[in-house]
Structure formats: structure tokens, C-alpha cells
Amino acid sequence: MSKQSFLHQYSEEKYKKELAALLKADKAPKPENWKLSPKAVVHFLMGGPLGAKIKITPKYFGDRRLMEVAVASLATDRALLLVGVPGTAKTWVSEHIAAGICGDSKILVQGTAGIMEDALRYGWNYATLLKDGPSMEAIVPSPVMYAMQTGKIARIEELTRIPSDVQDSLLTILSEKSLPVPELNQEIRAVSGFNIIATSNTRDKGVNELSAAMQRRFNVVELPLPKYLKDEVKIVQNRLQAMDMQVELEVNTIPEAAVLKLVQVFRELRNGIVEEGSIKLKSPSAGLSTAEAISVLNNAQVLATHFGDGVVGDKDLAVGLTNAVLKDPQNDRAIFNEYLEVVMKNREEMKNLYDACKALIF
Amino acid sequence: MHLLKEYEPDCILVEMPQETEDLFQHIGSNLLKPPVSILVHDKKDPSRVSYLPFTVFSPEWQAISWANQTGNAVRAIDLPLAYFKASENYSKGLLSDFTKLKFSNPLGKIARLAGFNDPEQWWNETFEQHTAIGDYFPLIEYMMDNLRDLDEPSNKETLVREAFMRKQIRIAAKESFERILVLVGAWHLPAVKKWSEWKASADQALLKPLKKIKVEQFFIPWSYEQISVSSGYRAGVFSPAWYEHLFKYNEEAVDRWLILAGRLLRQKGFVISPAQISDAAVLARQLAQMRSRRIAGIGECWDAIQAVIGQGHRSILNVVWSELVVGNEVGKVDRSILAAPLYKDLEKQLKSARMGALLNSSDRLKKELDLRKDSNLNASRLFHRLNILEVSLATLKQSPETKRGTFSELWSVKWTASLMIKLSEAGVWGNSIEIASCKKLIDQAGKTKDIKVLASMLGLAQKANLPGVFESIIDHLFDILVVNESSMVLLEVIPGLVNLIRYGDLRQTNQSSILELLERLIPNVSSYLPDFANGISDEEASLFTDTLLDYNHALDVLGNADYEKLFDQALLVMIRSQVLSAEIQAASLRLLFDKKVLDIKLVSGFMRKALSRSLDWEKTALWLKGFLRSNPDLFIYNRSFRNLVDEWVDQLDEQDFKVALPTLRKAFSGMGRKAVAELMERLDSTEDAVEVEKEKWVDGDPDLEDLLNFILSD
């Protein structure tokens, strides 16, 4: 590894070897300008052995069907919209799909409430503009325009946070596959292979709802929260390992029991029912997604490494857990306390975690 | 089909129970419109029944109708169901569910390994879509050989069936046919293909010990809905509508099915543009390619609709599920060959009630039946019996039991073809509607120990005029009561039982057995009543009060002095209870007043206590509610009660009054507008014209007198 490493590694850098191996083995028909065939892209996402020696690591743990629909959508002339509650790996999936299809996941627009049309269309280099007047040379392309010119995938994060009038500038791009430049009476036409992956958060529903015209141009794939405890534990462990590699913490991996414990608590509070299905619970206001569980565990690991004995214990977990659950001090406290007393206290393996949480909230 | 044309067999042997062969002549004729099913039942016990459903795309249907059209021989070679029926061991699996046989478990597993949820689709894709016959037969055979080795030794049922099939093949081979085609499930291929390698004597030995019984078989109409329910593939979606599309349109099935989906959704008010449908079709194809399918299956269409039209949600498909996935096709069987005995019985009975025309129309009709007329009474009994059999030809809208003082029942009647299937199903209970409903009700009654349910079944038996069931349920009730004598449920059940007596004349039923049952129940219920009541919380009190009043009403109807006396004693205990909910206590007091057990002086005493200032107003309001429950008009005529309440209201401060108001309103809500006006008038007038009655009601009853002295000394 180089001396200077970055906090976030792009998918195509991190999985360079896997992508190369897939490319070598890929015999299935490819849409024009795609690096890999749709089948191989799904293989890249879902993981699994490739030939006898190489094993592709799974990036998405969940229904293969969803990934197939997502990738197949991009091969048709409709764009893809990934929706889901926070922490369901929307961005993660979009990054890896882009890396698989065009080997470039960096063409990215972050949707915000204050975004301008320039970010989706093009801006001007004002020095050149003033000097020579409007010309193609004076245009500063947006990521979307760049993707059109190169036949790649552009990613738009949080599409529904973008104001509706700005969203509308995508319409021509998506339906005509071209970007008119009225100032020059010209247009920029999209090269084959161009498409858009957008993500949107279901919690933002109603903020800048997609217009009917926009909806028409997107295929929607909803990413659900993991259905089974077992799957969710696997997701968390996998992500934690990836983070270890990134941050280069020389620590022992978190004990599996701790992961299981925390994920179970998260799921039970989120779903409002214990895993055994015997007790109904109230859900706190916090989302308690898988991503949050990962961050709590990561936090616990850092705590344990720098301030503890290096092994993640119940006390380290309790800090993050209570912080994650108690978003609304009054209601959440009551809900969490009920959970502690009714569920956690009666579980042998959670006794210590119970004591630790109790000590923190009272 | 192409296989048939290519091979042109002069004899086809089909894997169908041998006795069904007689019915083959109708397949493909215009007497039948699939989906239909062959029903085979034990002649002695019609409840032992099997269905063999056909759709237009069933290979058996196709092969048999081809043979019929071309005039070639066609035979059924599977073990007759008569053998299965003779032995309980063989009767599971096969009898109830013929369609499932085609994909026994190991094949389903292979399909799943190959990435298919739907074994049928996997089979289609892998084998049936190829054109040359010879290509895949050896492959299938090889696979089956291996699978059968892997699987637990094929069970005896399979071995016996295969022995029988080989025997039939041998018979056909000896005749002068030149090209014999054997149509069996792939599973049997290894056992049937090399039939000549098996010894005829060994097969015979397997078949010899089998016993045979008499069965009957005939066609009945079937529906896609039923096929989809009975085939029940757990993993995938079994969709008759889809397979019909595939059969009819082959390559075009995907587009046609998506177009149909769009049309259906539009009918339900969704705005779906043709562009969306074509986008979905593109996506479905793309998905099929990605999943290495030759053409898209229902799964791909499904995913495409979800992503393109459904905003990622599956729920959109639920809207059109029954039409699109299951299909609402209902088959037809011509009358000339229809043999369902219950249908014939229904026809006969409707004719005698002069309602025969009903079966030829699909309009919803209203029928008012005057139960004093014999023909109408019979029709009513028929409708009730059909309802017991879950053949919902007629729905009861009004009856003497719900609308007192009438002799008529109002029914809403509608005949649909799907009822035909229900009728055929009900045939398992017997060959006439009377016998079938009788058997079914007895069977249901035997399965429950719920007294309430049984009591309602008694009502049904009475209305359907099934005296045999009536007596048997009463016997059953007696058995249950031995262990349940103190159950509070009895209190709720008694009014219903008394109703049976009340309308017994109208319905012409024997009442003595109910009277006997009541004789056993009422003394018990009355003596346990105070204990039940103590256990009732304030929230449940309102319901309990109603039950109590119903019970009182029922005793009124019976008019038995002993029952009344027991009830009075129970009520007298209840009004002194320290833990009883205020509402029930007040209602009990009121009952005692109405029944003239307590006089006004005593009741006023209780009332004064209940309205004392020290008590919480909410409780008092509840008390008033209970007191007025049976008849709120009392206050109009009774000055002393009215004054007591007046005093109580006067001493409430404004705040308390406001809070107590809703409960008070509820308490007086039973009064009509006129009654309220009258009450207001009386409140205004200073002079009360009505004299308060001051009789003493307890004369001559030493028990009661003792009790009252005790109460008064409190």
C-alpha cells in the first residue's frame, strides 16, 4: 500500500483484481460501451466463485433478484432509481454497479436542496466566455455531461432532495439522450453506455417528490432492510472487515457474539418485535438501520482500542447503543427502558450489556 | 403437440387412473370447456374423493383430444383409484392432489439449483422448448435414473403403480398397434421405458394383494382459482393464467401478458401508458437474457412490472393478482354428462319450491319467504342447508329472529358457475343436500367444544330442519356441560337457546330436548351469577349488563316461577356486593324494582347511597347508566327517583358536571325525543300528577324478608 492512503477507496480501485478477472472470463454479450456484461456485473455485486481459483467477494447481501433488475434496467433505455430507508446500502450498491459497468464510480452529483442547474447540465468558464464569447471551449461540463460524452454511468445521490425545477433539467437528458446548449444552438448527444443511477431516501418522501414525467423515466428498485438476523450479522461483519483494512487499525476483530448481540437489539427495536416473535415492543424514533449498527460497532472498536483493553466489551457497546437509540430524550428513554427490563434483562447472554446500559441511562 | 404430429402414434397410453378411461371420449368435444376436473369417489363413502383437474394446456388433455380427433386409440394405464381407495395407506398424497405428482421433490430441488423458483418453468426452459424430440429424452432418462437412485428407495406406492403401467403396456404391445406413445411423468420414465426388461410375473406379484372397491367418476367444472390453490407450490408462483398465455401465444406470451396487466390496472384506476408496457417488456427480456432464459417467464414479467410501473413495490400486483396470475376462468360441463348428485338434488328441490328458473340466470334476486307457507318454509330450509355446505347461493338479509314480529325471511339469491364447484366439493358429505348438510354439521359440531359455537349450530340445525343434528348437538352439549357447569359463557348462551323455543313453532321443531337442557343450565347459572359478576371490570360492565338483561328477558319468556326466584336471589346478593361494578349493581337493582321484588322505598335508599356526595362522580354517572339501561323512561313517571338525581346534579360543581356529562348523556341516550320532552315538562311542573306506588312487594316470602332486614340494617 502506498504511503498516503485515502479514507475512502473507490470500488474500481479496491476491487481492481476482481474486475480484471471478471473481464477476462466474461463471455456473455455486452451492451455497447459496457466493460462487463450485465451478468458479470451481478456476479461482481453478489459475489461467488469465478473459475476454480478466484472468489469474488459479495458486495450486496440480499435478494439477487433486486440486483438483476437494477442492472438489467441500466441496459434498457430507462434510468435506475434506488430507494430505501437510510442505511440500506443504496449508495454502496450504486457505486459498485457503476464500477462494474464502466469501471468508473467517481462521476457523482450529490443532490442537495441548494443545488443549481449547472451541476446537472454545464457551467461556463467566465474568463473564456468574456474573452471569446460563448463557445464549446468555454463550457465547463457537469458530471452528467461528462458521463454523456464518455458513455459512462453518472450517479446522482439523494435525487429527491434536489428542487423539482432543477430535477426537470434531467428530462431531456433521459428521454432524448441529449443535452441542448441553446446559447450555441448545439446539443451534446449521449454516447452509448450512458445512463444514470439515482438514489433516494424514503424518509424524504414528499420533500421534492418526483414528477410523473420523471417517474416515467426511472425504473425503481427498493432496497429493503435485511429480512433475517443471520443476513444482517453477515453484512455487518463484512463491512467491519472492510473498514479495518481501510483504517488500518491493528486490532482484533470484534467478537462475533458482540456483533450478533448488537444487531439483534437493533432489529428488535426497529421491527417492534423480538426475534422469537413472542413479545411486541415499541419502536424508538431513530431509524436503527444496518449502517448505524456498523457505526456503533466501529465506534466501540475504537473505544476499546484506544481507551480499553483492545477487546470490544459490553461497556463499549452500551455507549454507542444508548446514543443510537435515545434520539428523542423522553419517549425513547421510556421505550428503551422497557426493552431493557422486558427483553434484555431476561437473556443470559445480554446480562452484562443490560447492566452497562442501565448504568449509562440512570 | 408437435410431438404428436411428428410421431403420429396409433395408440396413446396416458398416466391416468384406469377407470377414468370411460370419460376420455368427452375430452376435446364441445361438451366440456376446460378447466374441468374428473371427480372420483368411493361409492359407499362419498367423502373419500379425488380430483384430477385438467386445463387446456395439460399435456394429458392435449394428447387425449388429439387422439379423439384423429380417431386413434387412447387408454388410461395408471393404477385404478379403486385400489388406492381400498387402502388407507395409499390414500394420502395422490388422492387429494393429482397435479402435484408431476414435480416430486427431487426435481423441485434441481430446478432451484438451476436458479429457477418455479419447477414448471425450469422444465419448460430446459426441455420442452426444444424442437427435436430425440435430443433431450436420453438426458432426462439419465437424470431420472440418477435421481431415483439418490432418493430414498422409491416408495411402495410408486412401485405398484409402475408395475401396473407396465402391465398395461404389455397388453397394448400384444395388440396390432404400430406406434404406441406412452405419456407419463418424467419420474416414471426409467421404470416404464424399458418395460420389457421387467418380469411380468414379478409385476403381477406386486399387484396381486391389492384390494379393490367400487368407485364412481364423472366430470365437474373446475376453476383456475382451485387449480392454483390445490397445486400449492410453496417456492414459486403457480399461475394458470400465465401458462394459458404461454400455451396460446408461445413467443408472444410475455407481451400479451404485460398488455393484459396494463389493461387490468387501468380498469382499477391506475394510469398506465403503452410506453410503460413496452418499457416493461424490454426490461423483462433483458432480465431473461441475464438469467440465461430463452424467453422471459412470469418471474421476469413480475420484476419488470414492479420496477417500471410499481415504483419498486410489489403491492401493485396484488391489485390484479386474481385476474392476472390465477385467472378467473371457470370451466363448463354440459348437462348431458353432468353427474354431480348434489346439483341434481338442488335442481329438483328448487323446482318444487317453484324457483327452478334461478339456476339459469346470473342476476342477483331478492326472495321473501313467508315461513307459514309450506313451500316457502321448505325453500328456507334448503337455503340454510346450502349455507351449512358453504354453497353460498343465498344470503340471509332478515329473519324473524332479527326482526321480531314477522314471519318472513328475506334472502338475496345469486347463482354463479363457481357454486357448481362448491356443490361438487360438498358432495363429499353425501349425495343429497339434506344428508350432506346433516353430516357436515355433525362433523363440525364434533370438532368443537365451544359452547357458544355449538349453541349457534343448534340454531342452524333448527332453521335447516335437521332434527338428527339437533339431537346430536344437544347430546354433545350435555357432555361438555359436565365439565363446564360454572362457565360464564352459559349466561350468554341461554337467551339464544330460549329463542329456539320461542320460534320453535314457526320452524316446527321439537322443543322438549331444549327444555331439558335449560332445566339443567338455568339453576346453575343463576347460582353462580354473583360470582361471575364480581369478576367483571368497569370496562366490560356495559356488555355484561346487556347480557344480564337478555338473560332476564329469556327467563321472562320461559315464565317458570322457580327460575325467577333463583334469579331474584342472585340479584339480591349482587346489589350488596362490595366489589361489583357500579353499572351492573345499578342494573341489578333496577331489575329487582321492575320485577317488583323491592319497593320504591328500599330502592330509593340504595339510590341515595349511590348518589352520595363522597363518591366519585364518574362512578355515580356509571351507576345511573346501569340503572336506566333497561328502560330510561322511568324518571318521567317516578318523582322520588327524579328528585334524588336532581339533588345530586345540583351539588356537582361546574367542573365536575362538565366531566360527568358524556357518561350522563349516554345514560339517558336510550330515551326517545318525545320522552325527553315529557321529562323536561315534568321537571318544570311543581305538582307531580303521578302517585308514587307504595306497595310492599315482598309479602309472604320469609327468605326475602330476612334478606331485606339484613340489608336495611346496613
Interface residues (C-beta under 8 A of the other chain):
Chain A: P29 P38 K39 V42 R65 E68 V69 V71 A72 S73 A75 T76 D77 R78 L81 V83 Q215 R216 N219 V220 V221 E222
Chain B: S273 A275 Q276 D279 V282 L283 Q286 L287 Q289 M290 R291 S292 G299 D303 A304 Q306 A307 V308 G310 Q311 G312 H313
